[in-house]
Amino acid sequence: MTDQSPVLAFPAELAPVYRFLGRLWLREADEEAMKTWRIVSDTIAADNGIEDESLNDLSIEYCRLFVGPRDHFPPFQSVWQQGQLNGTACISMERFLSHTGYTSQHDLGDIPPDHFGLQLDVFGWMLEQQMSSSDPCIFEVVDEFRRAHVLWSGVLLKRVEQAAETDLYQQLARTTQALLQLNETQHSSTERVGWASPTLLK
């Protein structure tokens, strides 16, 4: 029997913000990223105390928080859900990437596909596709991806915000969490646009 629960559109205007935040989670900040961050923080009225933080300080902080070697917070879904790298979340991500035709605008090297920064970039890209696609199934794909590979991140965001010693990474964690919460609020109140079918990506 077909599941008749409603599928809702997502606020596509958030797409570039998701993609930019994904960039900051993926790798160390550079001057171009910092310029964009100042615009973003002004737009969302965030406290901006990053003027005195050098790129070198931010590079050290990025490595301390996300690379290690000790007491760090690997931004990989498999680590937080299974306690290991390259878990089932990687398989699921590869399935989504193959199904949707997403191509990264970043040099990912050998980064596992369940990196949170990549997941944010993919989600933002999906929101962009939602704006231009005439296929009603895209809403279901976006919703399935959100549930499978975005909503897990709350524990990571909380830990990073608590441990960060620079304003940039405290604000990055806080802003990402606020954006996800805003997305949930807007999504829950969006006009119904279609009906759900069983899981699309098998």
N, C-alpha and C positions, 0 to 999 in steps of 0.2 A: 504494500500500500504506500502511495506517495505521501511524504511528509508535507503537510499544508501550512507549516509555519511561515510567517512573512519574512522576506529578505529585504533589507533596507539599504538605501544608498549611503555612501560615506561622504563626508565633506571633502570634496576633491581640492578645495582651495588650500588645504593643509599639505598637499603633496610636496611642494618644494621645501617646506620646513622639515618634513620627515627626512627627505633626502639629504638636506644639509646636516641635520643632527646625526644621521647615519655616517656621514663623512667624518665628523668629529669622534665618533666611537671607533671608527675603523683604523685611524692612524693619528700620529701626533699632529698637533696644530701647526700651521705655517702662517705667514703674514696675511695671505689672501683669506684664509679661514677666519683669522681674527677680525679682519675688516667686516666680513659677513656677519660674524657673531655679534659685533657691536650694533649692527643694523637690526638683527633679530632681537637682541636684548632690549633695544630701544622700543621696538614694535610691541613687545609683550610687557613692557614696563618692568623689566627685571632689574634688580640691583646690580649695577655694573661696576665691580671693583677690580677689573682685570687690567687696568691701565699700567700698573706697576709690575705686572707679571711678564717676565721675559720669555721668549720662545725656548730658551735653554731650560729655564725653570719648569715650563710646561712640558717639555720633552721628558725631563726627569720624573715629573709627576705622572705622566702617562705610563711610563715604564714601571714605576713603582706600583701603580694601581692595577695595571692590566697585564703586564709581562712577567713580573716577578724578579727574582726567582722565589721569594717567600712572601707569605701573607698578602697575596694579591687576589684579584677578583677576575678570573678569566671570563671574558664576555662571550662565552659560548653556551648555548642552550643545553647541550649534552652534559656539560660539567655540572650545571645547577640542577638538572633533572635526574641524571644517572651517575654523577660523580666521575665521569671520564670524558675524554675527548672522542670525537668521531662516533657518537652514539646514534640512536635511531633518529634524532632530530636532523642529523646530516642527510640521512636517506630521504626523509620527508622533504627537506629543503631542495635536494637535487631533483626530486620529482616535480615540485612546484616550478623550479627554474626551467626544467625541460618542457613542461606543459605550457608555460606562459610565453616562452621565448625571450625572457629577460636577458639582457646583456649588460654587464656592469660597466659603469663609466670610470671605475677605479682599477688600479693595478692590484689585484688581489693576491698574486703570487700563489703560495700554498696555503692560504688562510682557509680553514674549514668553512663550509657553506652555512653553518649554524651560528656564525659570528653575529652578535646583536646589531652591529653597525650595518652589515649587509642586509639583515632582515628589515631594518628601518628603511634602507634604500629601496629594497624590493617592494615594500609596502607603499612607499611614496610613488614609485613607478606604476604600481597597480592602480593607484588613485588617478594618475595621469591617464592611463588607458581607459579607466572608467568614464572619463569625460568625453572621449572620442569614439568609444565603441558602441555599436548598435546591438551587440549581443547581450540579451538580458542575463545570461548565465554569468557574466563577469561579476555581478554583485555577489553571487554565491561563492565564486572563487576568492574574491577579496575577503569576504567574511570568514571563509574557511582558513585562509592564510592568517588572518588576524588572530583567530582562536588558537591555531596551531603554533604560531611562531612570533607573536607579538606580546600577547597577554601574560606570558610566563615571566616577563622581565622585572616585575615589581620587586622581587627580593634583591636582584642585582642593583637596581637603581637605589634602593634604600641603603644598601651596604656601601656603595660608592659615595653617596652623599655624606654618610657618616664619617667615612675614612679620608675623604679628599682634604688636602691641605691648601689647595689653591681655589680661588673664587671661580675660575673657569670650570673646573670639574665638579665643584659643588653645584654650580648653576646648571651645568649640562645635565646632571642626574635629576635635579629638581625640575628643570624645564621639560625634559623628556617625559617624566612622570606626569606633569601637569598637562602636557599635550595629549598623552594617552587617555587621561581622565576626561579631558575636553572632548576627545573623539568619541568616547563611550557615551557621554552625555548627549552630544549632538546626534549620534547614531540612533540612540534609543528614542529620540523624538522626531526623527526624519519620517517623512511621508512614505507609506508603503509603496513599493514599485514593482513587486512581483511575488512569486511563490517559490519556496525552496523545493528542490528535488533531492533525492539521496546523494550522498557524497560524490562529488564530480571526479575527484582525482583518485582513481583506483589503479 
